Amino acid sequence: MKQAKDNATVAPATEAIKKKAHLPRNKKFFWMFFVIGTLLLLLGGALLPVWSDVDVPWKDFGTRLFSLIFFFVILIYIIGYLLRQIIRESKTAIKILTVFEAGFFFAVAIGSILQYFDSASIGGPGTIVGMAFWSRGFVYIVKAYLCKHEEGDKYPLWTLILSIGLVSLGSVMIANKLFSITHVVWVVSVTILLVGAFMILLGFISKPKVDKALLALKREQKKIRRQEKELAKAQKRAERLESKVEGESEKKADEVLSLEAPKEDADE
């Protein structure tokens, strides 16, 4: 009877737990922050250039990965920008210069792939970006000259100033090698590590807080389940003991009957 009352008490408590345990969408999958943060920490740690002097399988993972990334970035630059400039450009000289520029950067992309397989060595990202700035600035300066002297078109002054600035910046980057691939790997890997740590912090912040009353109800529910298991075991032990007692009583009764039978025969 007491067990039935306990079950009746736990039933509404279980419903209350289920209702209060229903979390909003932004907190239901809080564990994803921990998963993503851990993966980012592992990736950032593998990218660190400190492994270059250690005999581990991923010691040049960062350099190889960024060589592959440069290949795709250069292809996107050629297809997404230079080819559009070639199609839109009406001046033949500028179109030819842009075609040469696209061909040059395609060769640089091939060099990035060869560098990925350690078959070639091209300049670092600073040199490549400097060449892109210099070539674009040079093409715009030639375009400004053609517009002024051959066709008499108006060419914005700010565009000419920007072109000269691109040529100057590109020349400085090519000559001084402002940053190498190692610097880029350091910056990216440290950034990934910081983002991973921030994601784990978000996981702790987003983790839902469980009410103490709910914890008490859950503990009570576990306690009642243990009591039910113990009661079931006790009932089984009682049944086995009862069956054993019945067996022994039947055996004794048979022995008494077997002893009384010869006495009756003797009396007769």
C-alpha positions in Angstrom: 0.0 0.0 0.0 2.8 2.4 0.9 4.5 1.5 -2.4 1.4 2.4 -4.4 1.2 5.7 -2.6 4.9 6.4 -3.5 4.2 5.6 -7.1 1.2 7.9 -7.1 3.4 10.6 -5.7 6.2 10.1 -8.2 3.9 10.1 -11.2 3.0 13.8 -11.1 6.6 14.6 -10.0 7.9 12.9 -13.1 5.5 14.9 -15.3 6.8 18.1 -13.6 10.4 17.1 -14.3 9.6 16.5 -17.9 7.8 19.8 -18.3 10.6 21.8 -16.6 13.3 19.9 -18.4 12.0 21.1 -21.7 14.6 23.6 -22.8 14.4 26.4 -25.4 16.1 25.7 -28.7 19.1 27.9 -28.0 19.9 25.7 -24.9 18.8 22.3 -26.0 21.9 21.7 -28.0 24.4 23.5 -25.8 26.8 20.5 -26.0 27.5 21.4 -29.6 29.5 24.3 -28.4 31.8 21.9 -26.5 32.1 19.6 -29.6 32.9 22.5 -32.0 35.2 24.2 -29.5 37.2 20.9 -29.0 37.5 20.4 -32.7 38.8 23.9 -33.2 41.3 23.5 -30.4 42.6 20.4 -32.0 42.8 22.0 -35.4 44.5 25.2 -34.1 47.0 23.1 -32.1 47.8 21.0 -35.2 48.4 24.1 -37.3 50.9 25.7 -34.9 54.3 26.0 -36.5 56.0 24.8 -33.3 55.6 21.3 -34.6 58.0 21.9 -37.5 61.0 20.8 -35.4 59.3 17.8 -33.8 59.0 14.4 -35.4 55.2 14.1 -35.6 53.0 13.3 -38.6 51.4 16.8 -38.6 54.6 18.9 -38.3 54.1 20.6 -41.8 50.3 20.3 -41.8 49.9 24.1 -41.5 52.2 25.0 -44.4 50.7 22.3 -46.7 47.2 23.3 -45.8 47.7 27.0 -46.6 49.5 26.2 -49.9 46.3 24.4 -50.9 44.2 27.3 -49.6 46.2 29.8 -51.7 45.6 27.6 -54.8 41.8 27.9 -54.3 42.0 31.6 -53.4 44.0 32.4 -56.5 41.6 30.4 -58.7 38.6 32.4 -57.2 40.5 35.6 -57.9 41.1 34.6 -61.5 37.6 33.3 -62.2 35.6 35.7 -60.0 37.4 38.9 -60.8 39.9 38.8 -63.7 37.7 36.9 -66.1 34.9 39.4 -65.5 37.2 42.2 -66.1 38.3 40.6 -69.4 34.7 40.2 -70.5 33.6 43.7 -69.5 36.6 45.6 -70.7 36.2 47.4 -74.0 39.8 48.6 -74.5 41.9 46.0 -76.3 45.1 46.9 -74.6 43.7 46.6 -71.1 42.0 43.3 -72.1 45.3 41.9 -73.3 47.1 43.1 -70.1 44.4 41.5 -68.0 44.7 38.2 -69.9 48.5 38.2 -69.2 47.7 38.9 -65.6 45.3 36.0 -65.4 47.8 33.7 -67.0 50.5 34.8 -64.6 48.3 34.1 -61.5 47.3 30.8 -63.0 51.0 29.9 -63.0 51.2 31.0 -59.4 48.3 28.7 -58.5 50.0 25.8 -60.2 53.1 26.7 -58.1 51.0 26.6 -55.0 49.9 23.0 -55.8 53.5 22.0 -56.5 54.5 23.6 -53.2 51.9 21.5 -51.5 53.7 18.4 -52.8 57.1 19.9 -52.0 57.9 20.0 -55.7 58.4 23.8 -55.9 58.9 26.9 -53.8 57.1 30.1 -54.6 56.9 33.3 -52.7 55.0 33.6 -49.5 51.5 35.1 -49.2 52.9 38.6 -48.8 54.7 38.3 -52.2 51.7 36.9 -53.9 49.4 39.6 -52.6 52.0 42.2 -53.5 52.1 41.0 -57.0 48.3 41.1 -57.2 48.3 44.8 -56.0 51.1 45.8 -58.3 49.5 44.2 -61.4 46.1 45.7 -60.7 47.6 49.1 -60.1 49.7 48.9 -63.2 46.7 48.0 -65.4 44.6 50.9 -64.0 47.5 53.3 -64.6 47.7 52.2 -68.2 43.9 52.5 -68.5 44.1 56.1 -67.1 46.8 57.0 -69.7 44.7 55.6 -72.6 41.6 57.4 -71.4 43.4 60.7 -71.1 45.6 60.7 -74.3 43.9 58.5 -76.8 40.2 58.7 -76.3 39.8 61.8 -74.1 37.6 60.0 -71.7 37.2 61.3 -68.1 39.0 59.1 -65.6 38.3 59.7 -61.9 41.3 61.2 -60.1 40.7 59.0 -57.0 41.0 55.9 -59.2 44.4 57.1 -60.4 45.5 57.8 -56.9 44.3 54.4 -55.8 46.2 52.8 -58.7 49.5 54.5 -57.8 48.9 53.5 -54.1 48.4 49.8 -55.2 51.6 49.8 -57.3 53.6 51.4 -54.4 52.2 49.0 -51.8 52.7 46.0 -54.0 56.3 47.0 -54.7 57.0 47.3 -50.9 55.4 43.9 -50.2 57.3 42.2 -53.0 60.7 43.8 -52.0 60.4 43.5 -48.2 58.4 40.3 -47.8 56.3 41.8 -45.0 54.8 38.5 -43.9 55.6 34.9 -44.8 53.5 31.8 -44.7 54.8 31.0 -41.2 53.4 34.3 -40.0 50.0 33.6 -41.6 49.9 30.2 -40.0 50.7 31.6 -36.6 47.9 34.2 -36.9 45.3 31.8 -38.2 46.2 29.0 -35.7 46.1 31.4 -32.7 42.8 32.8 -34.0 41.3 29.3 -34.2 42.5 28.5 -30.7 40.9 31.6 -29.3 37.6 30.9 -31.2 37.7 27.3 -29.9 38.2 28.5 -26.3 35.4 31.0 -26.7 33.0 28.2 -28.0 33.8 26.1 -25.0 33.1 29.1 -22.8 29.8 29.6 -24.6 29.0 25.9 -23.9 29.4 26.5 -20.1 27.3 29.7 -20.4 24.5 28.0 -22.4 24.4 25.0 -20.1 21.0 24.9 -18.6 20.8 25.3 -14.8 18.8 22.5 -13.1 16.6 23.5 -10.2 17.4 22.0 -6.8 13.8 20.8 -6.4 14.1 18.9 -9.7 17.3 17.3 -8.5 15.6 16.3 -5.3 12.7 14.8 -7.2 15.0 12.8 -9.4 16.9 11.5 -6.4 13.6 10.5 -4.8 12.6 8.8 -8.0 15.8 6.8 -8.1 15.4 5.9 -4.4 11.9 4.5 -5.1 13.2 2.5 -8.0 15.8 1.0 -5.8 13.2 0.2 -3.2 11.1 -1.5 -5.9 14.0 -3.6 -7.0 14.8 -4.6 -3.4 11.1 -5.4 -2.7 11.0 -7.6 -5.9 14.2 -9.4 -4.7 12.7 -9.9 -1.2 9.5 -11.3 -2.7 11.5 -13.8 -4.8 13.5 -14.9 -1.7 10.2 -15.3 0.2 8.7 -17.4 -2.5 11.8 -19.6 -2.7 11.8 -20.0 1.1 8.1 -20.8 1.1 8.6 -23.4 -1.6 11.5 -24.9 0.4 9.5 -25.0 3.6 6.6 -26.7 1.8 9.0 -29.2 0.3 10.5 -30.0 3.6 7.1 -30.3 5.3 5.9 -32.7 2.6 9.0 -34.8 3.0 8.5 -35.0 6.8 4.9 -35.9 6.3 6.0 -38.7 4.0 8.5 -39.9 6.6 5.8 -40.0 9.3 3.5 -41.9 7.1 6.2 -44.4 6.2 6.9 -44.9 10.0 3.2 -45.3 10.9 2.5 -47.8 8.2 4.6 -50.7 9.8 3.1 -50.1 13.2 -0.4 -50.4 11.9 0.6 -53.7 10.1 2.1 -55.0 13.4 -1.1 -54.2 15.4 -3.1 -56.1 12.9 
